[in-house]
Amino acid sequence: GAVVSQHPSWVICKSGTSVKIECRSLDFQATTMFWYRQFPKQSLMLMATSNEGSKATYEQGVEKDKFLINHASLTLSTLTVTSAHPEDSSFYICSASITSGNEQYFGPGTRLTVT
Amino acid sequence: DAKTTQPPSMDCAEGRAANLPCNHSTISGNEYVYWYRQIHSQGPQYIIHGLKNNETNEMASLIITEDRKSSTLILPHATLRDTAVYYCIVKPKAAGNKLTFGGGTRVLVKP
């Protein structure tokens, strides 16, 4: 149980285009989902916290108009990187908290390359 | 959230127990100790968590000192597939609380 999926697993896009990444909790309902970014040889950095049905809370330094987060249901959250640039190339990882528990379960990650 | 200190790297022999230390001297009374690991190019994997009592599951054991200022994650019989970065994190037990990842310990299991 407690499986989180992400789609796509990797994506290459051209500079200036937008990319949407999906995060799904497959066998549980997640009140809260988190989005992280990880650059090579670095640790995970939290970008935003997403609660179902409400606006996401972004960490300091993360542009909310560039990284659009939608959490429309208890099993799906999406991250859209708008007007992507090469410096947005990174490993994007989501996680979800079980409503009645506290552990966070992570997705497999999405590797974004912007050319 | 309280911060944690972990050694940046350690090697261990396949089949032997791996003991991963973590210092969290400023931990608050309502904060739990969580351990996650990240195998290369994958999302982190939850391992175990505890408050003050020692905990054991199918993956590992967690030993927390009586003063709660440090803990040790024990992988009883390390395998090559346990090679990963291991993160020790402290946070209150609530679904909404975010995880703050530090540098972790890069564990290399050698044959």
Backbone of each chain as ProteinMPNN parsed JSONL, in Angstrom:
{"seq_chain_A": "GAVVSQHPSWVICKSGTSVKIECRSLDFQATTMFWYRQFPKQSLMLMATSNEGSKATYEQGVEKDKFLINHASLTLSTLTVTSAHPEDSSFYICSASITSGNEQYFGPGTRLTVT", "coords_chain_A": {"N_chain_A": [[0.81, -1.204, 0.0], [0.153, 2.427, 0.034], [1.133, 3.799, -2.298], [2.63, 6.029, -4.521], [2.442, 7.675, -7.56], [4.063, 9.171, -10.391], [3.816, 11.176, -13.299], [4.991, 12.557, -16.277], [7.767, 10.173, -16.201], [10.089, 11.131, -17.146], [10.944, 14.056, -19.002], [11.552, 16.046, -21.826], [11.793, 19.321, -22.844], [11.369, 22.312, -24.806], [12.914, 25.494, -24.343], [10.908, 28.015, -22.947], [8.472, 26.801, -23.218], [5.684, 25.118, -21.565], [5.342, 22.705, -18.954], [3.606, 19.976, -17.604], [3.374, 18.118, -14.656], [2.203, 15.197, -13.169], [0.989, 13.961, -10.057], [0.003, 11.215, -8.298], [-1.819, 9.599, -5.724], [-2.178, 6.277, -5.32], [-3.503, 4.289, -3.831], [-4.579, 5.406, -1.589], [-6.045, 8.157, 0.196], [-4.975, 11.458, 0.019], [-4.631, 14.163, 1.957], [-2.761, 16.131, 1.993], [-0.239, 17.138, -0.192], [3.125, 17.298, -1.298], [5.613, 19.15, -3.039], [8.838, 18.719, -4.295], [12.158, 19.685, -5.269], [15.134, 18.624, -6.773], [18.438, 19.156, -7.34], [21.361, 18.019, -9.158], [23.456, 16.014, -7.114], [22.635, 17.24, -4.814], [20.518, 17.84, -1.921], [16.994, 17.177, -1.327], [14.786, 19.852, -1.96], [12.139, 21.547, -0.576], [9.436, 22.774, -2.413], [6.719, 23.52, -2.388], [3.672, 23.244, -0.498], [0.732, 21.451, -0.775], [-2.669, 21.504, -0.302], [-5.676, 19.719, -0.551], [-8.177, 21.199, -2.437], [-7.538, 23.8, -1.752], [-5.426, 26.75, -1.992], [-1.973, 26.409, -2.853], [0.842, 26.455, -0.63], [3.737, 28.188, -0.886], [7.283, 27.815, -0.668], [9.81, 30.061, 0.516], [11.268, 32.012, -1.977], [10.435, 30.503, -4.109], [8.772, 30.822, -7.1], [5.439, 31.429, -7.376], [3.899, 31.965, -9.592], [5.271, 30.851, -11.592], [5.593, 28.182, -11.033], [2.983, 26.379, -11.082], [0.566, 24.99, -9.043], [-1.892, 22.557, -8.629], [-4.377, 21.033, -6.746], [-6.74, 19.232, -6.993], [-8.181, 17.026, -6.19], [-8.39, 14.332, -3.758], [-6.543, 12.534, -4.566], [-4.915, 13.456, -6.547], [-2.452, 15.692, -7.618], [-1.076, 18.402, -9.416], [1.819, 19.779, -10.972], [2.778, 22.514, -12.746], [5.247, 23.681, -14.77], [5.836, 26.712, -15.902], [6.726, 28.518, -18.856], [9.343, 27.375, -19.208], [12.857, 27.262, -18.473], [16.336, 26.546, -19.124], [17.592, 26.48, -16.59], [15.628, 25.465, -15.012], [15.767, 22.817, -15.264], [15.709, 19.808, -13.642], [15.213, 17.371, -10.993], [12.094, 16.501, -10.173], [10.065, 15.852, -7.453], [7.271, 14.402, -5.889], [5.311, 14.12, -2.886], [3.049, 12.465, -0.628], [0.756, 12.72, 2.055], [-0.885, 10.441, 4.097], [-4.205, 10.731, 4.974], [-5.098, 9.995, 7.56], [-2.802, 9.474, 8.888], [0.718, 10.008, 9.269], [3.078, 9.592, 7.899], [5.053, 10.442, 5.048], [4.761, 9.588, 1.71], [6.637, 8.998, -1.11], [6.74, 9.879, -4.588], [8.175, 8.444, -7.62], [9.605, 10.354, -8.904], [10.257, 12.926, -11.389], [12.161, 13.593, -14.115], [13.159, 16.524, -15.46], [14.236, 18.061, -18.366], [15.267, 20.947, -19.847], [15.736, 22.353, -22.912]], "CA_chain_A": [[0.0, 0.0, 0.0], [0.79, 3.73, 0.075], [1.91, 3.982, -3.523], [2.496, 7.331, -5.182], [3.0, 7.632, -8.916], [4.276, 10.445, -11.081], [3.829, 11.066, -14.755], [5.832, 11.484, -16.815], [8.967, 9.882, -15.421], [11.081, 12.062, -17.644], [10.42, 14.887, -20.08], [12.448, 17.037, -22.429], [11.0, 20.357, -23.49], [12.121, 23.459, -25.306], [12.851, 26.693, -23.526], [9.742, 28.844, -23.204], [7.239, 26.017, -23.182], [5.216, 24.722, -20.237], [5.321, 21.263, -18.731], [2.774, 19.576, -16.476], [3.752, 16.866, -14.001], [1.12, 14.702, -12.331], [1.315, 13.16, -8.882], [-1.214, 10.522, -7.872], [-1.787, 8.586, -4.673], [-2.91, 5.202, -6.0], [-4.31, 3.433, -2.971], [-4.968, 6.096, -0.375], [-6.421, 9.551, 0.0], [-3.946, 12.338, 0.55], [-5.059, 15.53, 2.213], [-1.659, 17.041, 1.717], [0.83, 16.693, -1.087], [4.29, 18.187, -1.287], [6.461, 19.12, -4.232], [10.249, 18.967, -4.024], [13.053, 19.769, -6.417], [16.468, 18.146, -6.394], [19.485, 19.339, -8.34], [22.376, 16.959, -9.046], [24.329, 15.932, -5.952], [22.104, 18.046, -3.727], [19.4, 17.244, -1.22], [15.68, 17.62, -1.772], [14.362, 21.146, -1.47], [10.696, 21.684, -0.667], [8.969, 23.91, -3.204], [5.397, 23.969, -1.977], [2.767, 22.315, 0.168], [-0.546, 21.542, -1.457], [-3.799, 20.898, 0.383], [-6.797, 19.511, -1.453], [-9.223, 22.205, -2.457], [-7.1, 25.148, -1.385], [-4.219, 27.213, -2.683], [-0.723, 25.864, -2.332], [1.741, 27.323, 0.131], [5.05, 28.102, -1.505], [8.448, 28.136, 0.143], [10.467, 31.316, 0.163], [12.13, 31.955, -3.145], [9.797, 29.74, -5.184], [7.808, 31.702, -7.778], [4.153, 30.75, -7.498], [3.361, 32.152, -10.936], [6.055, 30.023, -12.514], [5.326, 26.792, -10.662], [1.559, 26.345, -10.755], [0.181, 23.743, -8.391], [-3.319, 22.315, -8.493], [-4.657, 19.83, -5.955], [-8.187, 19.255, -7.157], [-8.823, 15.879, -5.553], [-7.579, 13.713, -2.708], [-5.593, 11.586, -5.141], [-4.174, 14.028, -7.669], [-1.902, 17.044, -7.593], [-0.26, 18.657, -10.598], [2.781, 20.882, -10.966], [3.046, 22.998, -14.088], [6.383, 24.597, -14.885], [5.491, 27.589, -17.012], [7.839, 29.202, -19.508], [10.524, 26.699, -18.664], [14.189, 27.661, -18.925], [17.318, 25.499, -18.812], [17.882, 26.407, -15.15], [14.551, 24.706, -14.362], [16.063, 21.399, -15.407], [15.905, 19.265, -12.3], [14.451, 16.182, -10.642], [10.944, 16.978, -9.397], [9.53, 14.732, -6.69], [6.126, 14.735, -5.046], [5.022, 13.184, -1.8], [1.675, 12.579, -0.154], [0.512, 12.267, 3.417], [-2.142, 9.753, 4.331], [-5.084, 11.6, 5.754], [-5.211, 9.635, 8.965], [-1.481, 9.144, 9.422], [1.666, 11.102, 9.206], [4.225, 9.343, 7.029], [4.971, 10.918, 3.682], [5.179, 8.601, 0.731], [7.165, 9.745, -2.243], [6.68, 9.358, -5.934], [9.47, 8.048, -8.176], [10.302, 11.514, -9.447], [10.19, 13.278, -12.81], [13.369, 14.33, -14.531], [12.858, 17.533, -16.478], [15.365, 18.673, -19.062], [14.833, 22.05, -20.704], [16.816, 22.614, -23.882]], "C_chain_A": [[0.838, 1.245, 0.0], [1.711, 3.952, -1.126], [1.586, 5.333, -4.135], [3.152, 7.235, -6.554], [3.174, 9.049, -9.447], [4.307, 10.196, -12.572], [4.069, 12.44, -15.353], [7.024, 11.215, -15.91], [10.137, 10.744, -15.889], [10.476, 12.836, -18.814], [11.506, 15.862, -20.528], [11.581, 18.065, -23.127], [11.898, 21.513, -23.922], [11.919, 24.666, -24.4], [11.648, 27.546, -23.922], [8.417, 28.109, -23.181], [6.888, 25.659, -21.742], [5.12, 23.208, -20.148], [4.48, 20.963, -17.494], [3.216, 18.219, -15.959], [2.609, 16.467, -13.075], [1.65, 13.85, -11.184], [0.024, 12.533, -8.384], [-0.922, 9.584, -6.699], [-2.719, 7.473, -5.148], [-3.845, 4.427, -5.075], [-4.645, 4.078, -1.639], [-5.346, 7.535, -0.73], [-5.425, 10.451, 0.721], [-4.49, 13.755, 0.719], [-3.995, 16.522, 1.78], [-0.649, 16.389, 0.789], [1.923, 17.754, -1.099], [5.047, 18.048, -2.603], [7.869, 19.538, -3.855], [10.999, 19.069, -5.347], [14.436, 19.348, -5.936], [17.423, 18.335, -7.564], [20.561, 18.29, -8.123], [23.266, 17.114, -7.818], [23.889, 16.843, -4.809], [20.933, 17.332, -3.067], [18.079, 17.751, -1.787], [15.357, 18.973, -1.147], [12.849, 21.262, -1.662], [10.345, 22.934, -1.461], [7.653, 24.447, -2.66], [4.641, 22.836, -1.306], [1.381, 22.536, -0.408], [-1.623, 20.808, -0.662], [-4.996, 20.836, -0.556], [-7.836, 20.599, -1.302], [-8.802, 23.598, -2.052], [-5.805, 25.506, -2.113], [-2.978, 26.631, -2.025], [0.049, 26.922, -1.553], [3.152, 27.126, -0.383], [6.152, 28.483, -0.521], [9.079, 29.44, -0.364], [11.387, 31.123, -1.025], [11.555, 31.16, -4.305], [8.691, 30.598, -5.797], [6.492, 30.967, -8.013], [3.544, 30.903, -8.885], [4.113, 31.329, -11.973], [5.764, 28.541, -12.276], [3.884, 26.709, -10.153], [1.192, 24.976, -10.189], [-1.328, 23.696, -8.234], [-3.537, 21.005, -7.763], [-6.171, 19.689, -5.886], [-8.91, 18.09, -6.483], [-7.879, 15.287, -4.526], [-6.563, 12.72, -3.247], [-4.74, 12.172, -6.248], [-3.725, 15.457, -7.381], [-1.053, 17.21, -8.843], [0.635, 19.862, -10.379], [3.034, 21.266, -12.411], [4.192, 23.998, -14.04], [6.119, 25.448, -16.117], [6.727, 28.293, -17.549], [9.178, 28.652, -18.999], [11.818, 27.219, -19.286], [15.178, 26.575, -18.532], [17.624, 25.383, -17.314], [16.771, 25.722, -14.356], [14.763, 23.208, -14.495], [16.429, 20.836, -14.041], [15.111, 17.974, -12.166], [13.328, 16.65, -9.721], [10.264, 15.768, -8.75], [8.326, 15.204, -5.874], [6.024, 13.722, -3.911], [3.606, 13.439, -1.317], [1.577, 12.043, 1.256], [-0.852, 11.608, 3.492], [-2.983, 10.576, 5.29], [-5.034, 11.282, 7.237], [-3.87, 9.335, 9.612], [-0.529, 10.302, 9.29], [2.852, 10.84, 8.295], [3.969, 9.963, 5.663], [5.505, 9.832, 2.776], [5.498, 9.327, -0.57], [6.905, 9.047, -3.571], [8.077, 9.046, -6.443], [10.254, 9.2, -8.773], [10.103, 11.686, -10.946], [11.421, 14.089, -13.158], [13.025, 15.241, -15.693], [14.15, 18.086, -17.045], [14.823, 19.726, -20.01], [15.987, 22.417, -21.622], [16.73, 24.032, -24.462]], "O_chain_A": [[2.067, 1.178, -0.029], [2.897, 4.25, -0.982], [0.424, 5.723, -4.249], [4.283, 6.768, -6.681], [2.515, 9.988, -9.002], [4.759, 9.152, -13.043], [3.405, 13.401, -14.965], [7.259, 11.955, -14.955], [11.053, 11.043, -15.123], [9.607, 12.331, -19.523], [12.258, 16.413, -19.725], [10.717, 17.704, -23.926], [13.029, 21.658, -23.458], [10.871, 24.822, -23.774], [11.406, 27.768, -25.108], [7.357, 28.732, -23.129], [7.681, 25.866, -20.823], [4.851, 22.525, -21.136], [4.626, 21.617, -16.461], [3.41, 17.282, -16.734], [2.11, 17.28, -12.297], [2.63, 13.119, -11.33], [-0.939, 13.239, -8.083], [0.083, 8.874, -6.685], [-3.91, 7.702, -5.353], [-4.891, 3.956, -5.522], [-4.959, 3.386, -0.67], [-5.013, 8.046, -1.799], [-5.085, 10.225, 1.882], [-4.77, 14.449, -0.259], [-4.291, 17.604, 1.272], [-0.262, 15.235, 0.973], [1.663, 18.945, -0.931], [5.108, 16.97, -3.194], [8.082, 20.555, -3.195], [10.538, 18.605, -6.39], [14.849, 19.682, -4.826], [17.243, 17.754, -8.634], [20.671, 17.728, -7.033], [23.763, 18.202, -7.524], [24.689, 17.177, -3.935], [20.421, 16.341, -3.59], [18.059, 18.649, -2.628], [15.619, 19.21, 0.033], [12.342, 21.096, -2.772], [10.884, 24.013, -1.216], [7.48, 25.654, -2.489], [4.921, 21.654, -1.51], [0.914, 23.67, -0.515], [-1.489, 19.616, -0.386], [-5.286, 21.796, -1.269], [-8.312, 20.887, -0.204], [-9.637, 24.501, -2.011], [-5.181, 24.665, -2.76], [-2.937, 26.396, -0.818], [-0.083, 28.122, -1.795], [3.697, 26.024, -0.321], [5.977, 29.349, 0.336], [8.894, 29.845, -1.511], [12.183, 30.185, -1.068], [12.142, 31.147, -5.387], [7.783, 31.045, -5.096], [6.444, 29.994, -8.766], [2.756, 30.058, -9.31], [3.641, 31.139, -13.094], [5.7, 27.752, -13.219], [3.604, 26.932, -8.975], [1.479, 23.941, -10.791], [-1.957, 24.649, -7.775], [-2.95, 19.983, -8.12], [-6.797, 19.983, -4.867], [-10.114, 18.162, -6.235], [-6.717, 15.682, -4.43], [-5.804, 12.128, -2.48], [-3.921, 11.465, -6.835], [-4.512, 16.305, -6.959], [-0.389, 16.27, -9.278], [0.271, 20.824, -9.702], [3.459, 20.434, -13.212], [4.118, 25.023, -13.361], [6.174, 24.955, -17.244], [7.651, 28.62, -16.804], [10.008, 29.374, -18.446], [11.863, 27.569, -20.465], [14.866, 25.753, -17.671], [17.889, 24.283, -16.828], [16.941, 25.43, -13.172], [14.025, 22.417, -13.908], [17.34, 21.327, -13.374], [14.43, 17.543, -13.097], [13.583, 17.139, -8.62], [9.934, 14.792, -9.423], [8.359, 16.265, -5.251], [6.576, 12.624, -3.976], [3.035, 14.5, -1.567], [2.217, 11.054, 1.614], [-1.847, 12.15, 3.011], [-2.487, 11.054, 6.309], [-4.939, 12.181, 8.073], [-3.825, 8.973, 10.788], [-0.949, 11.457, 9.209], [3.57, 11.777, 7.946], [2.836, 10.008, 5.183], [6.551, 9.237, 3.031], [4.724, 10.154, -1.053], [6.858, 7.82, -3.665], [9.063, 9.35, -5.771], [11.428, 9.05, -9.112], [9.82, 10.731, -11.67], [11.683, 15.137, -12.567], [12.648, 14.782, -16.771], [15.039, 18.52, -16.312], [14.006, 19.423, -20.879], [17.079, 22.751, -21.163], [17.559, 24.412, -25.289]]}, "seq_chain_B": "DAKTTQPPSMDCAEGRAANLPCNHSTISGNEYVYWYRQIHSQGPQYIIHGLKNNETNEMASLIITEDRKSSTLILPHATLRDTAVYYCIVKPKAAGNKLTFGGGTRVLVKP", "coords_chain_B": {"N_chain_B": [[11.64, 23.656, 13.059], [13.635, 21.072, 14.517], [17.127, 20.654, 13.897], [19.213, 18.217, 12.268], [22.21, 16.232, 12.507], [24.348, 14.4, 10.551], [26.821, 11.954, 9.63], [28.639, 12.52, 6.594], [29.205, 10.394, 4.888], [29.518, 6.792, 4.718], [30.93, 3.54, 4.715], [29.962, 0.118, 4.462], [30.064, -3.418, 5.065], [28.771, -5.954, 3.005], [26.161, -7.979, 4.24], [26.78, -7.506, 6.86], [25.83, -5.714, 9.859], [24.625, -2.398, 9.566], [25.189, 0.624, 11.086], [23.756, 3.641, 11.515], [24.362, 6.825, 12.551], [22.711, 9.647, 14.128], [22.463, 12.948, 15.141], [20.391, 14.972, 17.105], [20.15, 17.256, 18.886], [18.576, 19.415, 19.606], [15.963, 18.668, 19.621], [12.407, 18.83, 19.962], [9.808, 18.188, 22.425], [7.518, 17.239, 21.135], [8.334, 16.266, 18.76], [9.018, 13.82, 16.319], [11.357, 11.287, 15.298], [12.339, 10.634, 12.105], [13.234, 8.414, 9.495], [14.395, 8.286, 6.229], [15.299, 6.976, 3.02], [17.152, 7.399, -0.031], [17.55, 5.978, -2.973], [19.718, 6.074, -5.757], [18.559, 8.343, -8.2], [15.875, 7.919, -7.655], [12.729, 8.391, -5.933], [12.535, 9.382, -2.448], [12.369, 6.879, 0.137], [10.319, 5.817, 2.712], [11.449, 4.699, 5.868], [11.379, 4.247, 8.741], [10.007, 5.421, 11.865], [10.046, 7.117, 15.07], [9.296, 8.032, 18.494], [10.205, 8.001, 21.284], [10.609, 5.46, 22.205], [12.338, 2.457, 21.268], [12.14, 1.239, 17.952], [11.123, -1.226, 15.577], [10.991, -2.602, 12.348], [10.286, -4.378, 9.288], [12.325, -3.466, 7.741], [14.287, -2.087, 9.215], [15.852, -1.156, 12.382], [15.257, 1.246, 14.93], [16.993, 3.061, 17.207], [16.634, 5.102, 19.907], [18.117, 7.45, 21.987], [17.841, 7.844, 25.578], [17.639, 10.51, 26.361], [16.801, 11.562, 24.035], [18.378, 12.975, 22.305], [19.889, 11.916, 20.335], [20.035, 9.349, 17.786], [20.051, 6.048, 16.325], [20.033, 4.372, 13.319], [19.567, 1.09, 12.376], [20.534, -1.197, 10.046], [20.035, -4.453, 9.765], [21.218, -6.581, 8.255], [23.069, -5.703, 5.897], [22.6, -5.223, 2.406], [23.677, -5.111, -1.046], [21.778, -3.626, -2.325], [21.008, -1.84, -0.452], [22.545, 0.356, -0.68], [22.542, 3.785, -0.64], [21.373, 7.171, -0.04], [20.856, 8.152, 3.212], [18.48, 9.701, 5.181], [17.967, 11.477, 8.13], [15.402, 12.865, 9.915], [13.666, 15.255, 11.87], [10.45, 15.945, 13.068], [7.212, 17.298, 13.963], [4.434, 15.099, 14.646], [2.197, 15.153, 12.33], [-0.04, 15.292, 9.639], [0.234, 17.456, 7.959], [2.727, 18.594, 8.275], [5.794, 19.619, 6.96], [8.653, 17.961, 5.52], [12.029, 18.49, 6.155], [14.877, 18.167, 4.452], [18.184, 17.307, 5.16], [21.695, 16.982, 4.548], [22.104, 14.24, 4.722], [23.348, 10.804, 4.979], [25.59, 9.239, 2.943], [25.537, 6.017, 2.113], [27.514, 3.324, 1.327], [27.381, 0.1, 0.399], [29.533, -2.531, 0.415], [30.731, -5.391, -1.389]], "CA_chain_B": [[11.974, 22.244, 13.227], [14.994, 20.825, 14.989], [18.031, 20.219, 12.839], [19.926, 16.964, 12.526], [23.583, 16.132, 12.029], [24.705, 13.044, 10.156], [28.089, 11.881, 8.884], [28.331, 12.625, 5.161], [29.302, 9.117, 4.183], [30.068, 5.644, 5.422], [30.939, 2.271, 4.0], [29.725, -1.049, 5.297], [30.249, -4.67, 4.35], [27.565, -6.728, 2.715], [25.882, -9.026, 5.218], [27.005, -7.03, 8.22], [24.901, -4.678, 10.296], [25.038, -1.014, 9.323], [24.681, 1.496, 12.142], [23.802, 5.01, 11.009], [24.062, 7.736, 13.662], [22.088, 10.948, 13.86], [22.348, 13.817, 16.303], [19.287, 15.949, 17.055], [20.219, 17.722, 20.271], [17.573, 20.456, 19.897], [14.648, 18.101, 19.333], [11.36, 19.232, 20.891], [9.079, 17.071, 22.998], [6.479, 16.716, 20.249], [8.925, 15.905, 17.467], [9.395, 12.441, 16.077], [12.536, 11.054, 14.472], [11.993, 9.889, 10.897], [14.339, 8.034, 8.6], [14.09, 7.997, 4.84], [16.479, 6.764, 2.19], [16.968, 7.683, -1.439], [18.422, 5.275, -3.909], [20.053, 6.977, -6.862], [17.565, 8.655, -9.233], [14.536, 7.509, -7.253], [12.155, 9.175, -4.848], [12.851, 8.85, -1.122], [11.567, 5.769, 0.653], [10.141, 5.845, 4.16], [12.004, 3.526, 6.528], [10.889, 4.018, 10.096], [9.999, 6.611, 12.699], [9.806, 6.85, 16.48], [9.246, 9.178, 19.4], [11.202, 7.799, 22.34], [10.875, 4.033, 22.337], [12.973, 1.822, 20.124], [11.184, 0.714, 16.997], [11.659, -2.197, 14.613], [10.087, -3.119, 11.323], [10.935, -5.342, 8.397], [13.474, -2.861, 7.075], [15.349, -1.589, 10.082], [15.555, -0.844, 13.785], [15.579, 2.605, 15.32], [17.332, 3.164, 18.616], [16.646, 6.508, 20.321], [18.675, 7.57, 23.331], [16.849, 8.221, 26.581], [17.454, 11.966, 26.344], [16.282, 11.838, 22.688], [19.253, 13.89, 21.566], [20.51, 11.219, 19.209], [19.421, 8.072, 17.434], [20.821, 5.2, 15.41], [19.287, 3.48, 12.437], [20.314, -0.145, 12.19], [20.163, -2.137, 8.99], [20.62, -5.645, 10.396], [22.059, -7.353, 7.326], [23.117, -4.833, 4.726], [22.79, -5.81, 1.08], [24.138, -4.128, -2.024], [20.646, -2.782, -2.662], [20.829, -0.826, 0.586], [23.354, 1.524, -1.022], [21.607, 4.905, -0.803], [21.555, 8.27, 0.905], [19.913, 7.986, 4.312], [18.154, 10.988, 5.789], [17.362, 11.52, 9.456], [14.612, 14.104, 9.955], [12.77, 15.356, 13.02], [9.309, 16.813, 12.824], [6.024, 16.91, 14.723], [3.608, 14.102, 13.985], [0.951, 15.699, 11.801], [0.005, 15.059, 8.206], [0.57, 18.64, 7.197], [4.063, 19.119, 8.527], [6.708, 19.323, 5.873], [9.946, 17.356, 5.825], [13.195, 19.278, 5.766], [15.971, 17.237, 4.219], [19.561, 17.782, 5.264], [22.607, 16.345, 3.608], [22.022, 12.791, 4.8], [24.566, 9.979, 4.967], [25.71, 8.394, 1.747], [25.982, 4.688, 2.542], [27.957, 2.429, 0.26], [27.531, -1.277, 0.858], [30.54, -3.168, -0.424], [30.722, -6.86, -1.306]], "C_chain_B": [[13.408, 22.096, 13.699], [15.84, 20.348, 13.817], [18.696, 18.925, 13.25], [21.312, 17.031, 11.947], [23.889, 14.681, 11.76], [26.076, 13.06, 9.5], [27.786, 11.878, 7.392], [28.374, 11.295, 4.42], [29.809, 8.027, 5.104], [29.983, 4.424, 4.527], [30.576, 1.164, 4.973], [29.803, -2.295, 4.422], [28.918, -5.386, 4.171], [27.395, -7.839, 3.739], [26.081, -8.616, 6.658], [25.95, -5.979, 8.572], [25.489, -3.298, 9.999], [24.369, -0.138, 10.375], [24.863, 2.953, 11.722], [23.425, 5.965, 12.142], [23.414, 9.034, 13.2], [21.999, 11.724, 15.171], [21.226, 14.819, 16.104], [19.127, 16.533, 18.449], [19.171, 18.771, 20.618], [16.15, 19.966, 19.642], [13.638, 18.53, 20.406], [10.567, 18.008, 21.343], [8.052, 16.451, 22.073], [7.022, 16.274, 18.891], [9.357, 14.44, 17.422], [10.691, 12.408, 15.256], [12.119, 10.157, 13.307], [13.275, 9.557, 10.133], [13.762, 7.71, 7.224], [15.401, 7.654, 4.139], [16.134, 7.035, 0.736], [18.019, 6.936, -2.23], [18.564, 6.161, -5.143], [18.933, 7.081, -7.896], [16.173, 8.118, -8.927], [14.007, 8.465, -6.202], [12.537, 8.574, -3.509], [11.875, 7.771, -0.697], [11.503, 5.87, 2.166], [10.717, 4.56, 4.766], [11.316, 3.272, 7.85], [10.779, 5.367, 10.813], [9.716, 6.225, 14.144], [9.828, 8.13, 17.289], [10.301, 9.049, 20.494], [11.527, 6.335, 22.563], [11.581, 3.512, 21.097], [11.906, 1.191, 19.241], [11.881, -0.247, 16.048], [10.586, -2.524, 13.606], [10.884, -4.024, 10.396], [12.178, -4.776, 7.726], [14.628, -2.577, 8.032], [14.89, -1.488, 11.525], [15.998, 0.574, 14.066], [15.799, 2.638, 16.823], [17.443, 4.647, 18.972], [17.156, 6.574, 21.752], [17.62, 8.093, 24.298], [16.598, 9.722, 26.604], [16.952, 12.464, 24.988], [17.168, 12.77, 21.88], [19.991, 13.208, 20.429], [19.79, 9.895, 18.963], [20.333, 7.325, 16.479], [19.855, 4.346, 14.608], [20.145, 2.255, 12.195], [19.711, -0.95, 11.05], [20.807, -3.464, 9.38], [21.554, -6.46, 9.511], [22.111, -6.591, 6.009], [23.332, -5.632, 3.438], [23.23, -4.714, 0.118], [23.012, -3.157, -2.389], [20.327, -1.748, -1.587], [21.716, 0.392, 0.345], [22.427, 2.686, -1.384], [22.07, 6.06, 0.085], [20.457, 8.153, 1.952], [19.732, 9.322, 5.038], [17.476, 10.789, 7.138], [16.673, 12.881, 9.588], [13.771, 14.101, 11.22], [11.643, 16.309, 12.675], [8.142, 16.374, 13.704], [5.196, 15.909, 13.932], [2.28, 14.724, 13.573], [1.04, 15.625, 10.298], [0.467, 16.276, 7.425], [1.991, 19.117, 7.344], [5.051, 18.673, 7.457], [7.984, 18.699, 6.391], [11.052, 18.273, 5.326], [14.393, 18.347, 5.671], [17.309, 17.941, 4.398], [20.419, 17.058, 4.251], [22.542, 14.829, 3.602], [23.382, 12.117, 4.879], [24.549, 9.111, 3.726], [26.332, 7.07, 2.166], [26.322, 3.85, 1.325], [28.173, 1.05, 0.859], [28.463, -1.991, -0.12], [30.493, -4.687, -0.273], [31.903, -7.374, -0.508]], "O_chain_B": [[14.283, 22.882, 13.335], [15.343, 19.726, 12.878], [18.737, 18.579, 14.43], [21.572, 17.788, 11.011], [23.715, 13.827, 12.63], [26.461, 14.054, 8.884], [26.787, 11.299, 6.965], [27.658, 11.1, 3.438], [30.44, 8.293, 6.126], [29.084, 4.296, 3.696], [30.851, 1.263, 6.168], [29.63, -2.233, 3.205], [28.07, -5.414, 5.064], [28.344, -8.549, 4.07], [25.611, -9.29, 7.575], [25.275, -5.435, 7.698], [26.687, -3.067, 10.161], [23.149, -0.153, 10.534], [25.989, 3.434, 11.591], [22.3, 5.924, 12.64], [23.55, 9.454, 12.051], [21.518, 11.209, 16.18], [21.126, 15.445, 15.049], [18.107, 16.334, 19.109], [18.898, 19.001, 21.796], [15.237, 20.772, 19.468], [13.961, 18.586, 21.592], [10.64, 16.94, 20.735], [7.739, 15.267, 22.199], [6.256, 15.948, 17.985], [9.967, 13.913, 18.352], [11.057, 13.388, 14.608], [11.608, 9.056, 13.51], [14.246, 10.313, 10.132], [12.788, 6.971, 7.085], [16.48, 8.004, 4.616], [14.98, 6.917, 0.322], [19.212, 7.229, -2.159], [17.647, 6.894, -5.514], [18.426, 6.078, -8.399], [15.379, 7.888, -9.839], [14.763, 9.261, -5.644], [12.834, 7.381, -3.431], [10.716, 7.751, -1.113], [12.534, 5.995, 2.825], [10.501, 3.468, 4.24], [10.736, 2.207, 8.062], [11.402, 6.344, 10.395], [9.208, 5.137, 14.414], [10.309, 9.168, 16.836], [11.188, 9.896, 20.61], [12.604, 6.005, 23.058], [11.434, 4.065, 20.007], [10.9, 0.677, 19.729], [13.067, -0.104, 15.752], [9.419, -2.702, 13.954], [12.023, -4.387, 10.693], [12.995, -5.53, 7.198], [15.793, -2.799, 7.702], [13.721, -1.699, 11.85], [16.989, 1.05, 13.513], [14.916, 2.29, 17.607], [18.262, 5.363, 18.396], [16.685, 5.843, 22.623], [16.634, 8.705, 23.889], [15.473, 10.161, 26.841], [16.706, 13.658, 24.818], [16.731, 13.301, 20.859], [20.656, 13.877, 19.638], [19.047, 9.397, 19.809], [21.26, 7.893, 15.902], [18.974, 3.687, 15.161], [21.32, 2.372, 11.846], [18.541, -1.33, 11.083], [22.031, -3.58, 9.325], [22.571, -6.969, 9.981], [21.292, -6.815, 5.117], [24.125, -6.572, 3.386], [23.159, -3.529, 0.441], [23.269, -2.001, -2.722], [19.476, -0.882, -1.787], [21.641, 1.364, 1.097], [21.627, 2.587, -2.315], [23.024, 5.936, 0.852], [19.275, 8.066, 1.619], [20.695, 9.971, 5.445], [16.523, 10.019, 7.258], [17.3, 13.922, 9.392], [13.223, 13.067, 11.603], [11.863, 17.354, 12.063], [8.082, 15.224, 14.139], [5.249, 15.877, 12.702], [1.351, 14.81, 14.376], [2.105, 15.875, 9.733], [1.033, 16.139, 6.34], [2.421, 19.984, 6.584], [5.123, 17.496, 7.104], [8.355, 18.88, 7.551], [11.002, 18.768, 4.2], [14.863, 17.809, 6.674], [17.536, 19.025, 3.861], [19.93, 16.581, 3.227], [22.881, 14.194, 2.603], [24.423, 12.773, 4.85], [23.612, 8.349, 3.493], [27.507, 7.01, 2.528], [25.512, 3.694, 0.411], [29.036, 0.857, 1.715], [28.206, -2.043, -1.323], [30.249, -5.208, 0.815], [32.054, -8.583, -0.337]]}, "name": "protein", "num_of_chains": 2, "seq": "GAVVSQHPSWVICKSGTSVKIECRSLDFQATTMFWYRQFPKQSLMLMATSNEGSKATYEQGVEKDKFLINHASLTLSTLTVTSAHPEDSSFYICSASITSGNEQYFGPGTRLTVTDAKTTQPPSMDCAEGRAANLPCNHSTISGNEYVYWYRQIHSQGPQYIIHGLKNNETNEMASLIITEDRKSSTLILPHATLRDTAVYYCIVKPKAAGNKLTFGGGTRVLVKP"}
